[in-house]
Amino acid sequence: MQKRRVLITGSIAYDILLGYEGSFADAIDSKSLQSLSLSFFSPRYTRHHGGTAANIAWNLRLLGGDPLLVGTVGSDGGTYKALLAERGIDVTFVEEQKQHVTATAIIGTDQNECQITFFHPGADAVGSWPELSDERDDVAYGIVSPRDTRQMTSGMLWCEQQKIPVFFDPGQQIIAFSDDELLRLTKMSAGVIVNDYEWGLLKDALKVNEETILGLTSLVIVTHGEKGVTLYEKKGFKALPSCSPDQVVNPTGAGDAFRGGFLFGLSHGWDAETACKLGAAMGSKVVEQEGTLLDRLDREEIWMRAERAYGSPLPK
């Protein structure tokens, strides 16, 4: 029987989403960066459940996948943990630290879909890596997404020791690792998933390009938002166009939805390119709403959306 469980670690957080109707770039004077002091008026405010690991696990579960979630919540996270469990996500290894608050992300988005984020780690900064040896035989893949860097390293090490193919998803934490740490974690991975901006930072830190990085890991996936996805594999690279949404309300969470779809495909034996197509379709769905967690999902509609975008059906 094929193993299909996916170990997912990263942040479990509350998201405060703010909208700015202008351009962040237009407001920043490059000649005055040493005395930068800005305020952006936000007529839009919403508060949602979020966090990289919770978002990925939620989307994977909506597709019918089997996520094993590892993370930490605080004194205000009990209801969130219960919500995840209610949706069929295994929260056995979601730790509660009652003396701290749950992590919080404050995300501002401008009219060009550029974002500025502040992240308070809360309870995650004092979390610990659990004993997972009894779970190992059921896990097909792992993904280590942004959270406290100590726990990201622990997750990568555990997967390497257990010989579980794991994807390194450094995200906004990429600047918190030293160059040597990024090199070490990249070498441990079955692949790296980053967005366009993070890809530039990673290449500079590792002193690699699109070809030489494949000497460190066998797969690199770079997401470009509305411009699609690029896969770098040893057999060559593939640029996939975007899967267009019906509308864009807020881009927050699209990358995590992509990862949920991608991991669903891999855990069902799909190749990386096909799995990326499902990931792109999931990302295009999430941006059509405010907040990162879809209440429900019509999987047939997602399959049709991917077929329209890429010209061929996904596996059933």
Secondary structure, DSSP 8 states (H G I E B T S, - for coil): ----EEEEES--EEEEEEE-SS-HHHH--GGGGGG-------SEEEEEEE-HHHHHHHHHHHTT-EEEEEEEEETT-HHHHHHHHHTT-EEEEEEEETTS--EEEEEEE-TTS-EEEEEE-GGGGG------GGGGGGEEEEEE-SS-HHHHHHHHHHHHHTT--EEE--GGGGGGS-HHHHHHHHHH-SEEEEEHHHHHHHHHHHT--TTGGGGT-SEEEEE-GGG-EEEEETTEEEEE-----S--S--TTHHHHHHHHHHHHHHTT--HHHHHHHHHHHHHHHTTSSSS--S---HHHHHHHHHHHHSS----
